[in-house]
Amino acid sequence: MDKKKWVRHIPLYILEIIVLIGAVCILYVTLKATDSKTGAQKDNLKEENIAVNQEVKEKIEETGKKEETSSYTGIFNVAFFGVDARDGSLGKGNRSDTIMICSIDMDTHEIRLISIYRDTYLNLGNDKYGKCNSAYAQGGPEQAIGMINMNMDMYVTDYITVGFEGLVKAVDALGGIEMELTETEIIHLNNYQSTMAEELDMDYTPIKEPGLHNLNGLQATAYCRIRYGGGDDFRRAQRQRDVIVAMLEKGKKSSISALTETMNAVLPHVRTSLDVEDIIPVLGMVGDYKITVSDGFPFEGMRNGGSIRSNGICVVPTSLEENVIRLHEMLYEEEDYVPSANVKEFNRIIEEDTKDYLQY
């Protein structure tokens, strides 16, 4: 179905909450995108410039004529990027520390979150290979979206990017989020927030003991950045998704005024391709949406690693094809999905590039 028709049917309440954490709420685009002083940075992407595998494009165009039989009916995908930009820059030149696909099923009210590990060795959207987070730095969101589409046989055309301070302000505006912390996590959380507090010229409150805590914005952002103490980047990506779940639950209990305050706080730290006219501001709508899938790509048991030439330590899909099949099963409940010829070729090149460098 036409993108704008679907967007008008998206309950903004749930989208607000998702974007607040992984990137930024979609709702604030409705209210503030046209405000040159406080609004989000609007990016008029040209869809024809976003890379999409030809077989996928043909499938979408074909099934789009038969909406009732399309396997993609009711699903709206948005790419979320988090960039560690201290100067307010949200475009090309910044590596995307957070790369996430948010897939919303309007029929079942299910939300599926898939993190793409930033050090994954993939086609960068321009037939060059390396760590996937460099795609954003090289060509901005346009190339980063193309990187997702090409490697995963998807057709994503919209994105939201949030800057370094966006999450801090969003969590504070909502009154914090509850997270269970281990003793090891506390050590690294305090180290991160100490550094960020100095950079942002703000005070910070150290966490002193393990257990359940109501984290403020700085603490929550520091928590999302932890990659030490076991699990490395895989665990960090999981923490980011856990924060989304926590924010969703907090948002369900928040007033419209609190959500609006949160929205206004993050706006200056957002860049997005979404149009104001795409979204109907239904502030009072509280849906029954729930996060049913939270995982990372490449999937556990289907990835390896190693220092790949000049790229440094990379995450390597043991089979890009098998990972893509699993992804489509998760997002679209497609059985026996057959990856495109492009994905098969990318898989061959990745295997050839990395076979002498893998750990096991």
N, C-alpha and C positions, 0 to 999 in steps of 0.2 A: 504494500500500500504506500501511497505517497507519504514522504517523511512528515510533512506538515500536518497531514490528517491524523497521523498517529500521535504526534506530539501533543495535539490538542486534547487527546484522551488520557494523557499521563497525569495522574494525581500529583499535583505539585508538592504536596506535603512530603511524600516519601522521597521525591527527588531532592527536595531541600536538604533533607537529613543526610542523604548519601553524599552529596557534593560537599557538604560542610566538612566532612572528614577526608575522604579520598582526594577531594580537590576543592569544591565550593558549591554552594547551592544553586540550582538552576533557577529557583524562584527569584533570586535577587536580580537576575538578568531582566526579568519582566519589569521590575520596579525601577531599576537604576541604570540599565545598559545605555540609555541615551543621555545620562548625566555626565557631561565632560569633566566635571570636577571630582565626583565621588564614584562614578560608575565603573563597571568592568571594561576592560579593553576589548573592543569588538573586533573580531578577525573575520573578514569576508573571504573565506577560503573559496577557491574555485574547485568545485567537485571534480572537474575533468582533469585537474592536475594531481589528484590523489591517486596513487598507484593501487590498482585492484587486479588480481589475476583474471585473465580473460574468461576462463571457464566459470568462475564465480559470478562475474558480471553478466554473462549470458544466462546463467541459471536464475539470477535475480530478475532480470528483465523478462524472462519467460514466465516465471511463476508469478510475477507481478501482474500479469494479464489474467491470472486465475487465482485471485486472492484466497478463495475458499480452499484451495488445495496447496497453497504455498506453505512449505515447512517453516518459513520465517514469519508467518502471520502473527501479529501481536507482540513481537519482540523488538525492543528499541535498544540499540547499543550505543554507548558513549565511551570515548577514551578519556581517561583521567591521567594527567601528568602533574607531578609535584617537582618543582625545581628549587634548588637551593640558591636563590638569587637575592643578594642583600641590597642590590641597587635598584630594585623595582622592575628590572628587566625580566620579561616572561617569554621572550621569543627565542629566536635562533641565537646560538652562542652559549646556551645553558644546557648542561646535561640533566636529563630527567632522572632524578633519584627514585622517583615513584612512577611506575607505569602500570596502569590498571584498566581492565575492561569491566565496565558495569553494564550488565545485561538485564533488562527489565521486561518481564513477561506480563503484558497488560491483561491477559486472559486468566492466568492463574495467580497473579499478584506475587509472583516469586521474583526475588532479586538474586542474581548470581554474580559473584565477584571473583575475578581471576587476575592475580598479580602476575606480571611478566618480570622475572628476575632481571634486574638491570644489567648484570654481567653476562647475560646469555649470548652465546656466539650465534649470530643470525645474519641473514641478508639485511643490510641497513636501508633497504628501500630504494637502492640505486645500483644494485648488483655488485656492491662491495660488501665485505664481510668483516665483522668485528663485534664488540660489545654493543648490544642493542640500544643502550642509553645514549650512545653517541649520535644516533639518528636525529634526535631532537637538537643537539648542539650543531650538527652540520646543516640541517635544513628546516629547523623549527618544527612546529606541530604538523605541518603538511607532510614532511618526510617521515615523521614519527608515526603518523596514522598509516601512511603507505607501508612502513615497516611491519606494522601489525597485520594489515590486510594481506600483504604478500606472503608472509611466513605462516599465517594461520588460516588462509582461505576465508577471510572475512570481507565485509563491505561496510566498514565504519567510515562515516563522513563528518561526524561531529566530535568535538572535544571540549574539555575544560581544563585549564591549567591554573594552579594556585601557587602563589609565591611563598617564600620562606615564612613570612609573618602571618599569612592567612589563617593557618591552623591555630596558631597561638590565640589570635583574636576571636576566632569562631568558638573555640572551647570556652574561653573566658565569658563570652556573651551568653552562653547557655548555662553558665554556672558550674562548669566542670563536668567530668565524667568519672564513673567508678571503675577502677581497674584493680585486679589482684596482682601484687608485686612480690617477687622473690627477693631474697637478700642480695643475690648477685645482680639482679636487675636494678636494685636501688643504687648500688655503687656506680654503675654506668649512667643511670638516669641523672644522678646528681652531678656527675662530671660533665655531661652534655648540657644540662641546664645552666651550670655555672659558666661555661664558655659562651652559650647563647645570651645569657643575661648581660655579660660584658659587652658583647657585640651590639645588642639592642638597647643598651643603656637602661636596664631595668633591674629591679630587685628579684631575688628568687628565694624560694623556701625549700630547703633540703628535706627529703624524705628520710626518716630516721629508723624505721623498722618495717619488716615485711608484713604483708596482710592487705586487706582491702582499703583503698584510699580513694578520696575524691580528688582527682588530679586537675589542677588548673591548666591554662593553655600552654604555659611554658613547660610544665611537667609532662603533659600529654605529648607535646611535640618531641621532647627529649626521649620519651618512651618509644616513640615511633622510629627513632634514629638508632636505637640499640642494635648492634650486630655482633656483640661479643657475649661471652658467657655461655656459649653453646648454641648451635643452630645457624650461626652466621647470617647471611642475607636471607636465607629461607625463613628463619625465625623472625627476622625483622619485618619481612613482608607480611607474615602472619600477624604480627603486632599491629601493623597498619590496618589490616582488615578487622582485627578485634576492636580497634578504636571506632571503626565505622559502626560495628554492631552496638557498641556502648553508646554512641551518639544517637543511633536510631532509637534505642530504648529511652534515652534521656529526652529526645525530641517528642516522643509520644506523650510525655508528661508536661511539656512546656506550653506556655501560653503563646498566642499569636504575636503578642508584643515582644516576647523573648526571642521568637524565631525571626521576627523582623529586625530586632537589634543585632542578632547574629548575622543576618544577611547584610546589613549595612556595614558591619565591621569588616567583613571579608571582601566586599566589593572592590576596594582599591587594589587588591592583591590577586585579581582574577583576570584571565584572558580566555575568551570563548568564541566559538563559531556560531553559537545559537542566536537566533533573532528574537527580538521582543515579540513580534507578531506570531511567533511559533507557540507561545505559551499563554495559557489563560490563567490569571491569578486567582486561584481558588484557595485562599489562605486557610479557610476553616475546614478543609477536607482532611479528615483523618482516615486513611485506608487501613486495610488489614494486610498490608505488604509485609513480607518477611524474607530474610536472607536465608536461602536454602543451600547455597553452594558458596564455599570460601576455600579457594585453592590457589596454587601457584604453578606457572608454566615456565619450564618443562616440569612435568609431574613427577612426584616421588616414585622411584623405581624405574624411571624413564629418563634419567639424566646422569651425566658424569661430569668430570671437571679436569682442569689442567691448565698449565701456563702455555698459552698458544702464541708462539712467536712474540711479536712486539705488543700483543694485546694484553699481556699479563694473565692473571688468573681468570678463567672464564668458566661459566656453566655451559655444558654442552648437551644438547638433546641426543640421547643414544640413537634415537630415530625420530626425526622431525615428523615423518609421516604418521607414526604411531601416536605421537603427542597431539597432532592435529585431529586425528580420528577421535581420541579421548575428549579433546576440547569440544568438538561438535556434538558429541554425545551429551556432554554436560550442559552446553548452552541451548541446544536445539532438540535434544533427545532424538537425534538422528542415529539410526542403527545402520551399521555397515557403510559408513561414509567413505567415499573414495576420494582421497586428496587429488588436487589438480596436478597436471603435468609440471607446473612451475614448482610446487612444493616438493615433488619427487626429485626435481633437478637440484633444488636448494639442499635437499637432504643428501644427495650424492656429493655435492661440493663441501658441505659441512663435514661429512665423514672423511673425505679426502684431506681436507685442511687440518683436521684434528687427530687423526688416527695415531700419529706418532707422539702425541703429547698427553694423552689421557692418563689419569691416575690408576685406573684399573679396568 
